[in-house]
Amino acid sequence: MYRRNHDLAPEVRTLASEVFNRSWQFVERDPVLAGEDRQGMQEQLATLILLLMKGGDKNPVVLANKAIGTVRQQCATRRAQLSLDEVA
């Protein structure tokens, strides 16, 4: 899943991997995210999942949905900023 997951407890690593795999299935096929850097999105998704898990949530579906939504929102914000930069 993510290079730094070796520092995590086994149960946290297992949950994080499950959530990542579930989330990535949607992210890699999402037409809104087409053209985005694949490796960058994987790293972003993994980081978000770990951050969300630190908040105490253990439900894989909830974690996956929050991570997917955040990746989409951040990509949209980045694209909007690039568009504004092109206009300026």
Backbone as CSV, one residue per row, in Angstrom:
resi,resn,N_x,N_y,N_z,CA_x,CA_y,CA_z,C_x,C_y,C_z
1,MET,0.826,-1.190,0.000,0.000,0.000,0.000,0.865,1.246,0.000
2,TYR,1.543,1.531,1.044,2.262,2.769,1.209,3.591,2.456,1.858
3,ARG,4.648,3.074,1.423,5.994,2.731,1.863,6.200,2.838,3.368
4,ARG,5.556,3.776,4.005,5.799,4.008,5.429,4.921,3.156,6.347
5,ASN,4.148,2.256,5.804,3.227,1.503,6.659,3.930,0.478,7.529
6,HIS,5.224,0.250,7.334,5.943,-0.697,8.175,6.080,-0.209,9.611
7,ASP,5.862,1.082,9.856,5.945,1.646,11.199,4.645,1.472,11.985
8,LEU,3.620,0.932,11.364,2.303,0.819,11.986,2.112,-0.535,12.653
9,ALA,1.237,-0.556,13.643,0.850,-1.816,14.275,0.178,-2.700,13.230
10,PRO,0.316,-4.023,13.358,-0.242,-4.929,12.343,-1.729,-4.718,12.065
11,GLU,-2.536,-4.491,13.100,-3.973,-4.314,12.872,-4.273,-2.999,12.155
12,VAL,-3.482,-1.975,12.426,-3.645,-0.690,11.742,-3.210,-0.839,10.289
13,ARG,-2.117,-1.516,10.067,-1.613,-1.754,8.705,-2.634,-2.527,7.880
14,THR,-3.250,-3.555,8.502,-4.254,-4.358,7.804,-5.457,-3.510,7.417
15,LEU,-5.964,-2.717,8.354,-7.117,-1.864,8.073,-6.762,-0.814,7.017
16,ALA,-5.592,-0.204,7.146,-5.182,0.819,6.184,-5.072,0.223,4.776
17,SER,-4.529,-0.979,4.676,-4.417,-1.634,3.371,-5.786,-1.947,2.786
18,GLU,-6.688,-2.432,3.627,-8.043,-2.735,3.166,-8.731,-1.476,2.650
19,VAL,-8.616,-0.408,3.403,-9.256,0.855,3.007,-8.606,1.400,1.737
20,PHE,-7.276,1.327,1.663,-6.591,1.807,0.469,-7.047,1.033,-0.760
21,ASN,-7.059,-0.272,-0.683,-7.452,-1.101,-1.830,-8.888,-0.818,-2.256
22,ARG,-9.764,-0.675,-1.292,-11.167,-0.364,-1.585,-11.278,1.010,-2.251
23,SER,-10.563,1.976,-1.714,-10.621,3.343,-2.237,-10.000,3.439,-3.619
24,TRP,-8.849,2.792,-3.787,-8.135,2.920,-5.044,-8.943,2.373,-6.215
25,GLN,-9.738,1.353,-5.977,-10.597,0.811,-7.044,-11.475,1.907,-7.646
26,PHE,-11.948,2.798,-6.800,-12.811,3.882,-7.270,-11.995,5.036,-7.839
27,VAL,-10.924,5.394,-7.155,-10.121,6.544,-7.566,-9.532,6.325,-8.957
28,GLU,-8.980,5.131,-9.211,-8.322,4.920,-10.500,-9.291,4.881,-11.672
29,ARG,-10.573,4.669,-11.403,-11.582,4.625,-12.473,-12.443,5.881,-12.533
30,ASP,-12.213,6.810,-11.628,-13.034,8.014,-11.530,-12.738,8.951,-12.694
31,PRO,-13.739,9.224,-13.552,-13.493,10.109,-14.699,-13.118,11.532,-14.281
32,VAL,-13.551,11.952,-13.112,-13.191,13.286,-12.624,-11.684,13.377,-12.386
33,LEU,-11.061,12.254,-12.049,-9.637,12.241,-11.728,-8.760,11.781,-12.891
34,ALA,-9.371,11.563,-14.040,-8.617,11.131,-15.217,-7.536,12.156,-15.542
35,GLY,-6.363,11.679,-15.855,-5.258,12.561,-16.197,-4.413,13.000,-15.020
36,GLU,-4.850,12.697,-13.817,-4.058,13.051,-12.637,-2.884,12.084,-12.499
37,ASP,-1.846,12.509,-11.830,-0.659,11.695,-11.594,-1.019,10.495,-10.712
38,ARG,-0.883,9.319,-11.268,-1.294,8.081,-10.599,-0.526,7.867,-9.284
39,GLN,0.785,7.979,-9.331,1.584,7.764,-8.123,1.277,8.832,-7.076
40,GLY,1.123,10.057,-7.522,0.795,11.139,-6.599,-0.537,10.908,-5.911
41,MET,-1.518,10.423,-6.683,-2.832,10.146,-6.088,-2.750,8.988,-5.100
42,GLN,-1.942,7.978,-5.407,-1.790,6.855,-4.476,-1.188,7.329,-3.162
43,GLU,-0.158,8.147,-3.242,0.474,8.675,-2.031,-0.491,9.568,-1.260
44,GLN,-1.222,10.408,-1.991,-2.201,11.293,-1.363,-3.289,10.478,-0.667
45,LEU,-3.790,9.458,-1.334,-4.833,8.606,-0.771,-4.338,7.891,0.478
46,ALA,-3.140,7.333,0.413,-2.584,6.624,1.567,-2.410,7.563,2.759
47,THR,-1.893,8.750,2.497,-1.701,9.729,3.572,-3.034,10.120,4.199
48,LEU,-4.020,10.372,3.358,-5.349,10.743,3.869,-5.952,9.638,4.728
49,ILE,-5.819,8.400,4.285,-6.372,7.273,5.049,-5.730,7.202,6.428
50,LEU,-4.419,7.338,6.480,-3.732,7.287,7.778,-4.157,8.449,8.670
51,LEU,-4.311,9.630,8.086,-4.777,10.784,8.869,-6.193,10.568,9.398
52,LEU,-7.062,10.037,8.548,-8.439,9.767,8.972,-8.470,8.707,10.075
53,MET,-7.615,7.717,9.970,-7.573,6.668,10.985,-7.082,7.208,12.320
54,LYS,-6.187,8.194,12.280,-5.721,8.818,13.521,-6.862,9.495,14.259
55,GLY,-7.884,9.889,13.506,-9.064,10.498,14.111,-9.921,9.496,14.869
56,GLY,-9.583,8.202,14.763,-10.271,7.186,15.539,-11.288,6.357,14.788
57,ASP,-11.608,6.733,13.549,-12.597,5.969,12.788,-12.003,4.642,12.361
58,LYS,-12.763,3.563,12.504,-12.295,2.224,12.138,-13.191,1.569,11.090
59,ASN,-14.222,2.271,10.642,-15.139,1.716,9.656,-14.530,1.857,8.263
60,PRO,-14.186,0.735,7.591,-13.515,0.817,6.299,-14.313,1.563,5.229
61,VAL,-15.632,1.408,5.222,-16.457,2.084,4.217,-16.450,3.588,4.444
62,VAL,-16.593,3.998,5.672,-16.583,5.432,6.002,-15.222,6.034,5.677
63,LEU,-14.156,5.343,6.078,-12.809,5.829,5.799,-12.571,5.950,4.291
64,ALA,-12.965,4.934,3.545,-12.776,4.943,2.090,-13.550,6.095,1.453
65,ASN,-14.795,6.276,1.834,-15.615,7.347,1.253,-15.053,8.728,1.564
66,LYS,-14.601,8.922,2.794,-14.012,10.212,3.162,-12.727,10.464,2.380
67,ALA,-11.898,9.449,2.248,-10.636,9.603,1.527,-10.884,9.891,0.051
68,ILE,-11.800,9.161,-0.561,-12.134,9.377,-1.975,-12.658,10.797,-2.178
69,GLY,-13.568,11.215,-1.332,-14.132,12.564,-1.443,-13.075,13.639,-1.292
70,THR,-12.151,13.435,-0.380,-11.097,14.423,-0.158,-10.140,14.483,-1.339
71,VAL,-9.771,13.338,-1.902,-8.904,13.317,-3.088,-9.580,14.066,-4.233
72,ARG,-10.852,13.802,-4.449,-11.579,14.483,-5.530,-11.613,15.992,-5.289
73,GLN,-11.891,16.387,-4.052,-11.971,17.809,-3.717,-10.607,18.489,-3.903
74,GLN,-9.548,17.854,-3.444,-8.222,18.444,-3.576,-7.797,18.558,-5.037
75,CYS,-8.129,17.565,-5.841,-7.805,17.625,-7.271,-8.595,18.737,-7.952
76,ALA,-9.859,18.877,-7.606,-10.682,19.940,-8.184,-10.138,21.313,-7.796
77,THR,-9.729,21.456,-6.564,-9.150,22.723,-6.096,-7.856,23.027,-6.838
78,ARG,-7.023,22.006,-7.008,-5.761,22.176,-7.728,-6.018,22.579,-9.181
79,ARG,-6.982,21.936,-9.829,-7.315,22.273,-11.227,-7.856,23.689,-11.332
80,ALA,-8.699,24.087,-10.385,-9.248,25.439,-10.394,-8.131,26.470,-10.227
81,GLN,-7.182,26.171,-9.372,-6.058,27.085,-9.161,-5.209,27.192,-10.424
82,LEU,-4.990,26.058,-11.091,-4.235,26.087,-12.352,-4.960,26.918,-13.396
83,SER,-6.285,26.808,-13.454,-7.071,27.597,-14.405,-6.949,29.082,-14.114
84,LEU,-7.002,29.426,-12.835,-6.856,30.837,-12.448,-5.464,31.355,-12.791
85,ASP,-4.453,30.530,-12.592,-3.093,30.927,-12.914,-2.917,31.158,-14.413
86,GLU,-3.611,30.374,-15.232,-3.536,30.524,-16.689,-4.176,31.828,-17.149
87,VAL,-5.233,32.225,-16.468,-5.944,33.456,-16.817,-5.109,34.675,-16.435
88,ALA,-4.418,34.571,-15.329,-3.645,35.726,-14.813,-2.415,36.030,-15.599
